[in-house]
Structures are given as C-alpha cells and as structure tokens.
Amino acid sequence: MLSPQETHGPAPPAFDPGWLILRTFDAAPTADDATAEDAVLAWLIRLPEGLDPAEAAAALLDAYAPTAPDDALSRQILARMAEVRDFPCNRLARLPRTRHGRRDRRAAARKTVSGF
C-alpha cells in the first residue's frame, strides 16, 4: 500500500489533518477494536481552527468516498462524516439552546412527576 504522501501529495489536506481518516481507512480491515465514532472524534479535535467541520466532511467525502475500502468500519466512518456534513455551523446556530441544559430537563421531569 502506498503512503498518503505518495498518492495524495506531500502535505495532508486541511480536511484530513495528519491523514487521520485516510490512515484509518488503510488500517480498517485489521482494526478490530476501532470505532467510527473514535475516528471521527479524533478527526474533529484535529481540524484547524476556523474550519467548519461540515465543510471539511464534505471535502473529505468528495475526496475519499469513491475509493474508500468496503468494510464495516470505513462504511461507518463515511456515514458519520455524512452526518457531520449535514450540520454546517450556520445550521447549528439556528438550533434552540437552553441556558442550563440538564438542570432544565430535571426540573421539567420533577414538575411532570409532582404535578407542580
């Protein structure tokens, strides 16, 4: 198998820092305990600051999906990337946010149970 540098150039693209996803695809057939969620989380953490993960996921899918291995881990990674692609920053900004998150849900649950 060729290294990412031999097939894609000397530097990793911004959408795949350190060739993380490409290397995961290469290792997928033998990666027994790896999960798609682990790979995508590691990828998200390594994305350059200011790069919209949705845009990076779209570029990654365009570049890698046509030639990705056909194994369970690779298919799951591509599916998770499609989910990331579908939620760009401007769409996430429109989602309603609660100020206190869990505390609000717990209070709502208490009201339902107690009737107050």
LUMSERO-471377 format. One record per residue: x, y, z of N, C-alpha, C, CB in turn. Coordinates in pm, whole numbers, plus 32768, in hexadecimal, padded with zeros to 4 digits. Last residue first. Glycine has a CB too. Example, Ala and Ser with C-alpha at 12.3 -4.5 7.8 and 13.67 -1.06 7.14 Angstrom:
REM residues 2
85057F1F82C485577F9682CA850A8003831385807FC4823C 85277DC7830C84CE7E3E830C85287EB6830C846B7E418389 
***
This chain:
REM residues 116
6DD987C88F8E6DEC88588FA86E4588948F416E2588729032 6DD386B88F6F6D5E87018F466D6787978F5E6CE886CB8F8C 6EA986118F9D6E64864890136DE386928FEE6EC186A8905F 6EF285C58E986ED985608EFE6E8785988F716F5C85288F33 6F0F86BA8E166EB686548DDD6E9085EE8E476EFA860D8D65 6FCA873A8EB46F4587748EA66EE2870E8E736F4987EC8E4A 70A686948E8B706C869E8F116FDF86D68F0A70C386F58F6B 70D786C68D7C70B1863E8DA6707086418E30712D85E18DA7 712387CF8D8670AB87AA8D3A707B87208D6470C787AE8CA2 720E87B48E17719F88018E50711D87DF8E0971BB88988E44 72A487228D5F728386E78DE1720F87308E2272FC86EA8E3D 72BA87DB8C8E7275875B8C76724D87198CFA72D086FC8C25 734D88A68D0C72C788C18CD8727988408CC272D089108C56 743A881C8D4173ED884F8DB1735D886C8D84742F88CE8DEC 74A487EC8C40746F877F8C92741887AF8D0574E1872E8CCA 748989298BCF749388A08BA17451883B8BFB751E887C8B90 74798A368C0074AE89E08C6A74AD894D8C47746289F58CE7 741D8AB38B1B74888AF18B6774C88A8F8BC874548B688BB2 73F48A0C89E573C58A2C8A6B743A8A618ABC738589AF8AB0 73CB8A6A889374248A41890073E18A64898474B08A8688F4 735D8A0B875073438A4987D273A18A12883C72B18A3387FC 74298A3E863073E989E0868C73D18A24871274408960869F 74BD8AEC8599742C8B01859D73E58AA385FD73F28AF18512 75BE8A8F85A375A18B0C85E7750C8B2685F375E48B80859F 75B589B584F975BD899D858A759A8A1B85D87649896D85B1 75BA8A3C8405754389EE842B754289D384C1753E896883DC 76B58AAF840776418B07840175C08ABC842276368B478377 775E89C7841277568A26848376DA8A7D847E77D28A7F8486 76AF88A8838677118915838376FA897683F7770B896082FD 765987828385764387E583EE76B1884F83EC763E87A18477 769F86C582C7761686F782C575F88761832F75B8868582D6 779F86718309778B86C782947702870A8296779B86758214 776585BF83D877AB863C83F7779586A0838578448623840C 76EF84F3834076A2853683A876E285BC83CC769884DD8426 77C784A882A3775084DE826076F7852682C67701846C821A 786B8440836A789584BA8323782084F982D97907849A82C0 77DA835C83AA77E983C4840F7813844783CD7850839A847B 77FC82D182B4777582F582E2777B8364834B772C827A831B 791082AC82B378D282FC824978458328827178CD82AD81C5 792482048392796682878392792782E1832979FE82788379 7896812683347863816F83A778A381FA83AF787F81228429 793C80D1826278B280FA82457877814C82B8785A807E822A 7A21809082F87A2580FB8295799A812C82727A6D80CC8216 79BE7FB8839379F0803183D379F280A583707A7D8019840B 79707EF582CB790F7F2F832A79407FB2836678F27ECB8399 79F57F39818479EE7EEB81FF79967F3682617A7E7ED1823C 7A637F8E807D79DA7F62809779D87F03810E799C7F1E801A 7B3180B5807B7B1E802480847A8D800180A57B7D7FE980EF 7AF581C87F9A7B00819280227AED80FB80207A9881D48080 7AD682507EAE7B3C81E77EB27B4D81A87F3D7BC0821F7E83 7A06830A7ED47A0782B57E5B7A6A82407E617A2783097DE3 7A4B83897FD079DD83287FC679E482D27F48795A83717FC8 7B1B844D7FC07B3683C47FE97AC7835F7FCE7B5483C48079 7AC485497F5A7B4985157F3C7B57847F7F547BAF855E7F8E 79BF856E7FBA79DB857D7F2B7A5F853A7F0479DF86107F05 79EF854F80CD799A84EF808679B284F67FEF7905850B80A5 7A90863180FA7AC385AA81147A71854180C87AC1858C81AC 79DD86FE80C17A5786EF80707A91866380807AC087588097 792386CD818D78F986C98101797186B680A678AD874A80DA 79C386F5826F798886718257795C866381C67910865882B6 79FA880682537A6887A582507A33871A82337AB587A682D5 78F9886D82727941888381F479B4882081E67976891381EC 78C9881B837A787087EE830E78B487FE828577EB883D8311 798E88A084107993880F8402793B87D98391796C87CE8484 7A2289C0839B799F898683BA79A788EF83A7792F89C5835F 7B448A3784257B1089E583B87A8D89A683E57B788977838D 7B998AB1850D7B568B0384A97B1F8AB584337BB38B698478 7CB389E7853F7C568A4885777C1B8A9B85067C9C8AA385E0 7CC288A8849A7CF6892F84B37C8A898C84E87D3289698433 7C75877A85497C5787D984DE7C91886284FF7BBE87E384C7 7C9886D286227D0F86FB85D87CF2875E85667D518682859F 7B9B8698867E7BF886DA86D97C6F8714868D7C2986788745 7B32860985A37AF8868A85CB7B5986DA86217A7586758616 7BD2851F85AE7BD7857785397BA38602855E7B85853C84C4 7B7B84AF869E7C0884D4868F7C198536861B7C5F8457867A 7A6E848386507A8E84DC86BF7B1F850B86B77A7484968747 7A9383C785837A57844A85647A7384AE85D479BE843B854D 7B0482EF86107B4C832D85A07B1683B885837B4182D68523 7A3982B386CA7AC082D686F77B0B832186897B0F82588721 79698270861A795A82E4867179E1831286A778FB82C586E5 79C4818685A879B681FC855479AD827A85AA793A81F084FA 7AB580D8866D7A2B80FB864C7A2C817885F679D7811086CE 7B8E7FBC86907B778048866C7AE3805F86507BCC806F85F2 7BCB7EB886BA7B8A7EFE87277B707F9287097BDD7EF287A3 7C3B7E5A85C37BCD7E1386057B837E68866C7C027D998647 7CB97EAE84B37C9E7EFB852D7C257EC285757C887F91850C 7CE27E4183BC7D207DFD842E7D057E4384B37DB57DF28419 7C577EE483077C417E5383057C7B7E08837C7C7B7E1A8287 7CBA7FF2834E7C347FC183717C257F29836D7BD07FFE8315 7DA1806B82FF7DAB800A836D7D277FC4838A7DDC804F83EA 7D49811682377DB280B482187DB9804682817E3980FA820C 7C9581B582C97C648160825C7CC980F3823A7C4581B481DF 7D518234836A7CEE81DB83A77CB2817F833F7C80822D83ED 7DD582CF82AC7E1F826482F17DC0820283367E8082A18358 7D01837B826D7D3B832582067D8882B282457D97837681A9 7CDD83FA83647C7283A4832E7CA9834782C27BFF83FA82F6 7DDF847C83897DA2842483EE7D3A83C583B27D608479845A 7E9A852083117E6684AE82C47E1B844C831E7ED88465827B 7EBE860083A77F13858D83C37EEA850F83787F1385708454 7D75866383697DF4868083AB7E40860183CD7DDC86D08429 7CBF868682777CEA860982B57D72861C82F77CF18597824C 7C8F878182137C1A8733823B7C3F86AE827A7BC2871B81C4 7D8987DE81C77D4D881682407CD887C182707D1E88A58228 7E5486C6815B7DF5873381437DB9876481C67D86870680E2 7FB1869281A57F24866A81AF7EC886E181927F068630823B 80B086B280AC807186E381277FE086B4812D8078877D8130 810486337FBC815B863880328118866280B481CA86958017 800F85527F21806385C77F2A80AD85CF7FAE801286447F17 7F8384657F057F3784E17F0E7F8C855F7F197EDE84DA7F83 802F83887EF27FB583897EA07F7084107E9D7F5683227ED2 810783BB7F988120838A7F1180A583947EB8815082FA7F16 808A8406808680DB8468804080F5843D7FAF815F847D8089 800E831880DB7FBC838A80B0800B83F180607F7C83CD8128 80C38202804580AA825F80B2805282D18080812F829680ED 803580DE7FAD807F815A7FA5806081B2801D806081A37F23 80547F8B80008000800080008059807B80007FA080008079 
***
